[in-house]
Amino acid sequence: MSEHQSEPFDVPISDEIIRLGQFLKLANLVEAGSEARPAITAGEVKVNGEIELRRGRQLRIGDVVEYAGQAARVSDEADFDVPW
């Protein structure tokens, strides 16, 4: 993480995996899905600290995505369910 990197915030997903392009939109790291592709292909997106150039990269629970000074962690939606 860079010194300007924020702590990752959790973004719950309902399935076990999500594609990188979809996750960027879900986490509101990009405003539209169409913004994800150029950001990824330009090498501006990191997954678990490494630059990722594949928009279709499958993310799993615990993966951390960094873009534009923000970081989001893929979380299990079940962890956010209220038990009562």
The first five atom37 places (N, CA, C, CB, O) and aatype in JSON, in Angstrom:
{
  "aatype": [12, 15, 6, 8, 5, 15, 6, 14, 13, 3, 19, 14, 9, 15, 3, 6, 9, 9, 1, 10, 7, 5, 13, 10, 11, 10, 0, 2, 10, 19, 6, 0, 7, 15, 6, 0, 1, 14, 0, 9, 16, 0, 7, 6, 19, 11, 19, 2, 7, 6, 9, 6, 10, 1, 1, 7, 1, 5, 10, 1, 9, 7, 3, 19, 19, 6, 18, 0, 7, 5, 0, 0, 1, 19, 15, 3, 6, 0, 3, 13, 3, 19, 14, 17],
  "atom_mask": [
    [1, 1, 1, 1, 1],
    [1, 1, 1, 1, 1],
    [1, 1, 1, 1, 1],
    [1, 1, 1, 1, 1],
    [1, 1, 1, 1, 1],
    [1, 1, 1, 1, 1],
    [1, 1, 1, 1, 1],
    [1, 1, 1, 1, 1],
    [1, 1, 1, 1, 1],
    [1, 1, 1, 1, 1],
    [1, 1, 1, 1, 1],
    [1, 1, 1, 1, 1],
    [1, 1, 1, 1, 1],
    [1, 1, 1, 1, 1],
    [1, 1, 1, 1, 1],
    [1, 1, 1, 1, 1],
    [1, 1, 1, 1, 1],
    [1, 1, 1, 1, 1],
    [1, 1, 1, 1, 1],
    [1, 1, 1, 1, 1],
    [1, 1, 1, 0, 1],
    [1, 1, 1, 1, 1],
    [1, 1, 1, 1, 1],
    [1, 1, 1, 1, 1],
    [1, 1, 1, 1, 1],
    [1, 1, 1, 1, 1],
    [1, 1, 1, 1, 1],
    [1, 1, 1, 1, 1],
    [1, 1, 1, 1, 1],
    [1, 1, 1, 1, 1],
    [1, 1, 1, 1, 1],
    [1, 1, 1, 1, 1],
    [1, 1, 1, 0, 1],
    [1, 1, 1, 1, 1],
    [1, 1, 1, 1, 1],
    [1, 1, 1, 1, 1],
    [1, 1, 1, 1, 1],
    [1, 1, 1, 1, 1],
    [1, 1, 1, 1, 1],
    [1, 1, 1, 1, 1],
    [1, 1, 1, 1, 1],
    [1, 1, 1, 1, 1],
    [1, 1, 1, 0, 1],
    [1, 1, 1, 1, 1],
    [1, 1, 1, 1, 1],
    [1, 1, 1, 1, 1],
    [1, 1, 1, 1, 1],
    [1, 1, 1, 1, 1],
    [1, 1, 1, 0, 1],
    [1, 1, 1, 1, 1],
    [1, 1, 1, 1, 1],
    [1, 1, 1, 1, 1],
    [1, 1, 1, 1, 1],
    [1, 1, 1, 1, 1],
    [1, 1, 1, 1, 1],
    [1, 1, 1, 0, 1],
    [1, 1, 1, 1, 1],
    [1, 1, 1, 1, 1],
    [1, 1, 1, 1, 1],
    [1, 1, 1, 1, 1],
    [1, 1, 1, 1, 1],
    [1, 1, 1, 0, 1],
    [1, 1, 1, 1, 1],
    [1, 1, 1, 1, 1],
    [1, 1, 1, 1, 1],
    [1, 1, 1, 1, 1],
    [1, 1, 1, 1, 1],
    [1, 1, 1, 1, 1],
    [1, 1, 1, 0, 1],
    [1, 1, 1, 1, 1],
    [1, 1, 1, 1, 1],
    [1, 1, 1, 1, 1],
    [1, 1, 1, 1, 1],
    [1, 1, 1, 1, 1],
    [1, 1, 1, 1, 1],
    [1, 1, 1, 1, 1],
    [1, 1, 1, 1, 1],
    [1, 1, 1, 1, 1],
    [1, 1, 1, 1, 1],
    [1, 1, 1, 1, 1],
    [1, 1, 1, 1, 1],
    [1, 1, 1, 1, 1],
    [1, 1, 1, 1, 1],
    [1, 1, 1, 1, 1]
  ],
  "atom_positions": [
    [[0.84, -1.18, 0.0], [0.0, 0.0, 0.0], [0.88, 1.24, 0.0], [-0.95, 0.0, 1.22], [1.94, 1.27, 0.62]],
    [[0.44, 2.25, -0.69], [1.2, 3.49, -0.7], [0.9, 4.27, 0.57], [0.86, 4.33, -1.95], [-0.04, 3.97, 1.3]],
    [[1.73, 5.29, 0.83], [1.52, 6.06, 2.05], [0.24, 6.87, 2.01], [2.7, 6.98, 2.3], [-0.23, 7.33, 3.05]],
    [[-0.33, 7.07, 0.83], [-1.59, 7.81, 0.7], [-2.79, 6.88, 0.69], [-1.57, 8.66, -0.58], [-3.93, 7.33, 0.56]],
    [[-2.55, 5.59, 0.83], [-3.6, 4.58, 0.76], [-4.44, 4.6, 2.03], [-3.01, 3.19, 0.54], [-3.91, 4.64, 3.14]],
    [[-5.75, 4.57, 1.86], [-6.65, 4.51, 3.01], [-6.81, 3.05, 3.46], [-8.03, 5.13, 2.67], [-6.48, 2.12, 2.72]],
    [[-7.32, 2.87, 4.67], [-7.63, 1.53, 5.14], [-8.74, 0.97, 4.26], [-8.05, 1.53, 6.66], [-9.65, 1.71, 3.87]],
    [[-8.7, -0.33, 3.94], [-9.75, -0.89, 3.1], [-11.11, -0.89, 3.81], [-9.38, -2.31, 2.69], [-11.2, -1.15, 5.01]],
    [[-12.14, -0.58, 3.05], [-13.5, -0.71, 3.58], [-14.11, -1.98, 3.01], [-14.38, 0.55, 3.21], [-13.78, -2.39, 1.89]],
    [[-14.99, -2.6, 3.78], [-15.59, -3.87, 3.37], [-16.75, -3.65, 2.41], [-16.06, -4.65, 4.59], [-17.59, -2.77, 2.61]],
    [[-16.77, -4.47, 1.35], [-17.86, -4.44, 0.38], [-18.41, -5.86, 0.28], [-17.37, -3.89, -1.04], [-17.75, -6.74, -0.28]],
    [[-19.6, -6.1, 0.83], [-20.15, -7.46, 0.82], [-20.64, -7.88, -0.56], [-21.3, -7.55, 1.81], [-21.22, -7.09, -1.3]],
    [[-20.39, -9.16, -0.89], [-20.9, -9.74, -2.13], [-21.75, -10.94, -1.76], [-19.73, -10.15, -3.09], [-21.57, -11.56, -0.71]],
    [[-22.7, -11.27, -2.63], [-23.63, -12.36, -2.32], [-23.13, -13.72, -2.79], [-24.98, -12.07, -2.95], [-23.6, -14.75, -2.31]],
    [[-22.19, -13.74, -3.73], [-21.64, -15.0, -4.24], [-20.23, -15.19, -3.69], [-21.64, -15.02, -5.79], [-19.72, -14.34, -2.96]],
    [[-19.61, -16.31, -4.04], [-18.25, -16.57, -3.56], [-17.21, -15.79, -4.34], [-17.95, -18.06, -3.64], [-16.12, -15.52, -3.83]],
    [[-17.54, -15.44, -5.59], [-16.59, -14.7, -6.42], [-17.29, -13.55, -7.13], [-15.92, -15.64, -7.44], [-18.51, -13.55, -7.29]],
    [[-16.5, -12.56, -7.54], [-17.01, -11.45, -8.33], [-15.87, -11.02, -9.25], [-17.52, -10.26, -7.42], [-14.7, -11.1, -8.88]],
    [[-16.21, -10.56, -10.44], [-15.17, -10.12, -11.36], [-14.72, -8.71, -10.99], [-15.69, -10.16, -12.83], [-15.49, -7.91, -10.46]],
    [[-13.45, -8.42, -11.28], [-12.85, -7.16, -10.9], [-13.63, -5.96, -11.41], [-11.43, -7.09, -11.41], [-13.89, -5.03, -10.65]],
    [[-14.02, -5.97, -12.68], [-14.77, -4.84, -13.24], [-16.08, -4.61, -12.49], [0.0, 0.0, 0.0], [-16.46, -3.47, -12.24]],
    [[-16.76, -5.68, -12.15], [-18.03, -5.58, -11.42], [-17.78, -5.04, -10.01], [-18.74, -6.95, -11.35], [-18.56, -4.23, -9.5]],
    [[-16.71, -5.5, -9.39], [-16.42, -5.09, -8.02], [-16.08, -3.6, -7.95], [-15.28, -5.92, -7.44], [-16.5, -2.92, -7.01]],
    [[-15.34, -3.09, -8.92], [-15.0, -1.66, -8.92], [-16.27, -0.82, -8.91], [-14.15, -1.31, -10.15], [-16.34, 0.2, -8.21]],
    [[-17.28, -1.24, -9.67], [-18.55, -0.51, -9.71], [-19.32, -0.7, -8.4], [-19.4, -0.98, -10.91], [-19.83, 0.27, -7.83]],
    [[-19.4, -1.94, -7.92], [-20.12, -2.23, -6.68], [-19.55, -1.44, -5.5], [-20.06, -3.72, -6.38], [-20.3, -0.95, -4.66]],
    [[-18.24, -1.32, -5.46], [-17.57, -0.61, -4.36], [-17.57, 0.91, -4.56], [-16.14, -1.11, -4.21], [-17.05, 1.65, -3.73]],
    [[-18.16, 1.35, -5.66], [-18.19, 2.78, -6.0], [-16.79, 3.38, -6.17], [-18.95, 3.55, -4.93], [-16.58, 4.56, -5.9]],
    [[-15.85, 2.55, -6.61], [-14.52, 3.05, -6.91], [-14.51, 3.7, -8.29], [-13.47, 1.91, -6.84], [-13.66, 4.55, -8.58]],
    [[-15.46, 3.3, -9.15], [-15.7, 3.97, -10.43], [-17.19, 4.28, -10.5], [-15.24, 3.08, -11.65], [-18.0, 3.58, -9.9]],
    [[-17.54, 5.34, -11.23], [-18.95, 5.73, -11.3], [-19.75, 4.84, -12.23], [-19.07, 7.17, -11.76], [-20.93, 4.59, -11.99]],
    [[-19.11, 4.37, -13.3], [-19.8, 3.52, -14.26], [-18.9, 2.35, -14.63], [-20.21, 4.33, -15.53], [-17.67, 2.46, -14.58]],
    [[-19.52, 1.25, -14.99], [-18.75, 0.08, -15.39], [-17.82, 0.37, -16.55], [0.0, 0.0, 0.0], [-16.77, -0.25, -16.67]],
    [[-18.21, 1.32, -17.39], [-17.38, 1.67, -18.55], [-16.06, 2.32, -18.13], [-18.14, 2.6, -19.48], [-15.11, 2.35, -18.92]],
    [[-15.98, 2.84, -16.92], [-14.74, 3.45, -16.42], [-13.76, 2.39, -15.94], [-15.05, 4.43, -15.29], [-12.56, 2.66, -15.85]],
    [[-14.25, 1.21, -15.63], [-13.39, 0.16, -15.06], [-12.35, -0.31, -16.07], [-14.23, -1.02, -14.61], [-11.17, -0.43, -15.72]],
    [[-12.75, -0.57, -17.29], [-11.83, -1.13, -18.27], [-10.6, -0.26, -18.51], [-12.54, -1.36, -19.57], [-9.48, -0.76, -18.42]],
    [[-10.76, 1.04, -18.83], [-9.56, 1.84, -19.06], [-8.67, 1.96, -17.82], [-9.95, 3.21, -19.53], [-7.44, 2.01, -17.95]],
    [[-9.26, 2.0, -16.65], [-8.46, 2.09, -15.41], [-7.63, 0.81, -15.23], [-9.38, 2.32, -14.18], [-6.46, 0.87, -14.85]],
    [[-8.26, -0.32, -15.49], [-7.57, -1.61, -15.33], [-6.47, -1.76, -16.39], [-8.57, -2.78, -15.43], [-5.34, -2.11, -16.05]],
    [[-6.79, -1.5, -17.65], [-5.81, -1.7, -18.72], [-4.65, -0.7, -18.63], [-6.48, -1.58, -20.08], [-3.57, -0.96, -19.16]],
    [[-4.87, 0.43, -17.96], [-3.8, 1.42, -17.77], [-2.91, 1.06, -16.58], [-4.4, 2.81, -17.55], [-1.95, 1.77, -16.3]],
    [[-3.22, -0.04, -15.89], [-2.4, -0.47, -14.77], [-2.62, 0.35, -13.51], [0.0, 0.0, 0.0], [-1.73, 0.44, -12.66]],
    [[-3.8, 0.96, -13.39], [-4.09, 1.81, -12.23], [-4.77, 1.07, -11.09], [-4.96, 2.96, -12.66], [-5.01, 1.65, -10.02]],
    [[-5.09, -0.21, -11.29], [-5.82, -0.99, -10.29], [-4.91, -2.08, -9.74], [-7.11, -1.6, -10.88], [-4.24, -2.78, -10.5]],
    [[-4.9, -2.21, -8.43], [-4.14, -3.28, -7.79], [-5.08, -4.23, -7.07], [-3.11, -2.7, -6.8], [-6.1, -3.83, -6.52]],
    [[-4.71, -5.5, -7.1], [-5.42, -6.53, -6.33], [-4.39, -7.16, -5.41], [-6.11, -7.61, -7.27], [-3.38, -7.7, -5.87]],
    [[-4.64, -7.09, -4.13], [-3.72, -7.63, -3.12], [-2.31, -7.09, -3.3], [-3.69, -9.16, -3.19], [-1.32, -7.81, -3.15]],
    [[-2.22, -5.8, -3.63], [-0.94, -5.13, -3.72], [-0.22, -5.25, -5.04], [0.0, 0.0, 0.0], [0.86, -4.68, -5.2]],
    [[-0.78, -5.99, -6.0], [-0.14, -6.17, -7.3], [-1.03, -5.63, -8.41], [0.17, -7.66, -7.55], [-2.25, -5.8, -8.38]],
    [[-0.4, -4.96, -9.38], [-1.17, -4.41, -10.52], [-1.87, -5.55, -11.25], [-0.24, -3.63, -11.5], [-1.28, -6.58, -11.54]],
    [[-3.15, -5.33, -11.53], [-3.97, -6.33, -12.23], [-4.47, -5.73, -13.53], [-5.17, -6.8, -11.35], [-5.07, -4.66, -13.53]],
    [[-4.22, -6.41, -14.64], [-4.6, -5.9, -15.96], [-5.8, -6.63, -16.55], [-3.43, -6.01, -16.91], [-6.23, -6.31, -17.66]],
    [[-6.34, -7.6, -15.84], [-7.48, -8.38, -16.35], [-8.78, -7.93, -15.7], [-7.25, -9.89, -16.1], [-8.97, -8.09, -14.5]],
    [[-9.67, -7.37, -16.5], [-10.97, -6.92, -15.99], [-11.78, -8.09, -15.46], [-11.76, -6.19, -17.08], [-12.57, -7.94, -14.53]],
    [[-11.59, -9.27, -16.06], [-12.34, -10.46, -15.67], [-11.73, -11.22, -14.5], [0.0, 0.0, 0.0], [-12.21, -12.3, -14.15]],
    [[-10.68, -10.68, -13.9], [-10.03, -11.34, -12.76], [-11.1, -11.67, -11.71], [-8.9, -10.45, -12.14], [-11.89, -10.8, -11.34]],
    [[-11.11, -12.9, -11.26], [-12.08, -13.31, -10.26], [-11.55, -13.01, -8.86], [-12.41, -14.81, -10.39], [-10.46, -13.43, -8.49]],
    [[-12.35, -12.27, -8.12], [-11.99, -11.91, -6.75], [-12.74, -12.81, -5.79], [-12.31, -10.42, -6.47], [-13.86, -13.24, -6.05]],
    [[-12.09, -13.1, -4.67], [-12.69, -13.93, -3.64], [-12.73, -13.15, -2.32], [-11.91, -15.26, -3.47], [-12.1, -12.1, -2.19]],
    [[-13.46, -13.67, -1.36], [-13.56, -13.05, -0.04], [-12.15, -12.8, 0.5], [-14.39, -13.95, 0.94], [-11.3, -13.7, 0.49]],
    [[-11.92, -11.6, 0.97], [-10.63, -11.25, 1.55], [-9.7, -10.5, 0.61], [0.0, 0.0, 0.0], [-8.76, -9.86, 1.07]],
    [[-9.96, -10.57, -0.72], [-9.13, -9.83, -1.67], [-9.32, -8.33, -1.46], [-9.47, -10.23, -3.13], [-10.42, -7.88, -1.14]],
    [[-8.24, -7.57, -1.64], [-8.29, -6.11, -1.48], [-7.97, -5.46, -2.81], [-7.3, -5.63, -0.38], [-6.94, -5.76, -3.43]],
    [[-8.85, -4.57, -3.25], [-8.7, -3.85, -4.52], [-8.37, -2.4, -4.2], [-9.99, -3.95, -5.4], [-9.04, -1.76, -3.39]],
    [[-7.31, -1.88, -4.85], [-6.9, -0.5, -4.65], [-7.04, 0.26, -5.97], [-5.43, -0.43, -4.12], [-6.64, -0.22, -7.02]],
    [[-7.62, 1.46, -5.88], [-7.74, 2.32, -7.05], [-7.97, 3.75, -6.59], [-8.91, 1.84, -7.98], [-8.77, 4.01, -5.69]],
    [[-7.27, 4.67, -7.21], [-7.45, 6.11, -6.97], [-7.38, 6.47, -5.49], [-8.78, 6.57, -7.54], [-8.18, 7.27, -5.0]],
    [[-6.42, 5.89, -4.78], [-6.23, 6.24, -3.38], [-7.21, 5.61, -2.41], [0.0, 0.0, 0.0], [-7.22, 5.95, -1.23]],
    [[-8.03, 4.71, -2.9], [-8.99, 4.02, -2.03], [-8.75, 2.53, -2.1], [-10.45, 4.36, -2.43], [-8.21, 2.02, -3.09]],
    [[-9.15, 1.83, -1.06], [-9.01, 0.38, -1.01], [-10.32, -0.23, -0.52], [-7.83, -0.04, -0.11], [-10.92, 0.26, 0.44]],
    [[-10.74, -1.29, -1.19], [-11.97, -1.98, -0.81], [-11.68, -3.48, -0.68], [-13.11, -1.73, -1.85], [-10.97, -4.06, -1.5]],
    [[-12.23, -4.09, 0.36], [-12.03, -5.51, 0.61], [-13.3, -6.28, 0.26], [-11.63, -5.76, 2.08], [-14.4, -5.88, 0.66]],
    [[-13.14, -7.37, -0.47], [-14.27, -8.24, -0.79], [-14.67, -8.96, 0.49], [-13.91, -9.26, -1.93], [-13.85, -9.64, 1.12]],
    [[-15.94, -8.82, 0.89], [-16.44, -9.4, 2.13], [-17.62, -10.31, 1.85], [-16.83, -8.3, 3.13], [-18.3, -10.18, 0.84]],
    [[-17.85, -11.21, 2.77], [-18.98, -12.14, 2.67], [-20.24, -11.44, 3.15], [-18.71, -13.43, 3.5], [-20.3, -10.94, 4.28]],
    [[-21.24, -11.41, 2.29], [-22.51, -10.77, 2.65], [-23.09, -11.34, 3.92], [-23.52, -10.91, 1.52], [-23.75, -10.63, 4.68]],
    [[-22.86, -12.64, 4.17], [-23.4, -13.3, 5.37], [-22.85, -12.68, 6.65], [-23.08, -14.82, 5.34], [-23.51, -12.7, 7.69]],
    [[-21.64, -12.12, 6.58], [-21.06, -11.48, 7.76], [-21.8, -10.21, 8.14], [-19.6, -11.16, 7.51], [-21.63, -9.7, 9.25]],
    [[-22.62, -9.69, 7.24], [-23.34, -8.45, 7.5], [-24.8, -8.68, 7.88], [-23.27, -7.56, 6.28], [-25.52, -7.73, 8.17]],
    [[-25.22, -9.94, 7.87], [-26.61, -10.27, 8.21], [-26.81, -10.14, 9.72], [-26.97, -11.71, 7.74], [-25.96, -10.55, 10.51]],
    [[-27.93, -9.58, 10.11], [-28.27, -9.47, 11.52], [-28.81, -10.83, 11.98], [-29.32, -8.31, 11.78], [-29.7, -11.38, 11.32]],
    [[-28.31, -11.39, 13.08], [-28.7, -12.74, 13.47], [-30.11, -12.86, 14.04], [-27.74, -13.26, 14.47], [-30.55, -13.98, 14.31]],
    [[-30.82, -11.79, 14.22], [-32.18, -11.88, 14.78], [-33.21, -11.36, 13.83], [-32.28, -11.14, 16.07], [-34.4, -11.36, 14.14]]
  ]
}
